[in-house]
Amino acid sequence: MGDNAEDPIKEVLGIDKEELENALNDMLPGLANHARDVNLDPAIAALYKPGMIIRDKAFVDASERVGGMATTHRFAIFSNHMVDLSEYEHGTNWGLCVATPESRFKVIDIYECEGKTQIALLHLLDDERWRIFANAEFRMPGLDVGDIRARFEMRCSQEPIPELATEEWLDRCSYPVGLNPSGGLYTPDPMPAEALWRVADTGFRRFMGNVVFLAKGPNDEGWLDAVPENIDSGGVFA
């Protein structure tokens, strides 16, 4: 029985049964639904397809409080490892939960009801084991597409939760999950071009916790006037 050819899991996924079970046990128990409501341009919404894996380079905010919608689209993120930051809120009562930068999500369903659309995402593991689920389909309680749609239909008839319909919260969630500055979706694996981006087009969250190399662009004027003139490396670390 030690021959890999006799083990269909090993043959298809490149891992043994125990490794698969460990990955499933780390990703699926305790799944909770988190809502990130946005108003998506139809061209952006059309980028998301069931079965694809997307990645986001920034923190992804969502709420553990799920009610009606004040927007056209909802990212329903199913996860057991979002970071719960609700205890650090100061009276906002958002139920704030956050996925860390470079998180990957599998699109498991897209469904429209009463003029509103839900894009259901499964939050994959934060290590290289996300690759195990690149071609996987999930038919189990909590991830059953029929159940996910039924719950969304129920929510479409509910009033939005007031705290999640505020301008502050909706602005916080306004950026589409996984969208890159070029208007496409980030691939599951990082691309070399991602290392270069315009500061002027970048929100502050992308800088948080990072060391970046600032280099002058071809049309920059008055660039980094405080940098000593004898710096000849083309930029500075910040």
Secondary structure, 3 states (H helix, E strand, C coil): CCCHHHCHHHHHHCCCHHHHHHHHHHHCCCCEEEEEEECCCHHHHCCCCCCCEEEECCCEEEECCCCECCCCEEEEEEECCCEECHHHCCCCCCCEEEECCCEEEEEEEEEEECCEEEEEEEECCCCHHHHHHCCCCCCCCCCCHHHHHHHHHHHHCCCECHHHHCHHHHHHCCCCCCECCCCCECCCCCCHHHHCCCHHHCCHHHCCCCCCEEECCCCCCCCCCCCCCCCCCCEEEC
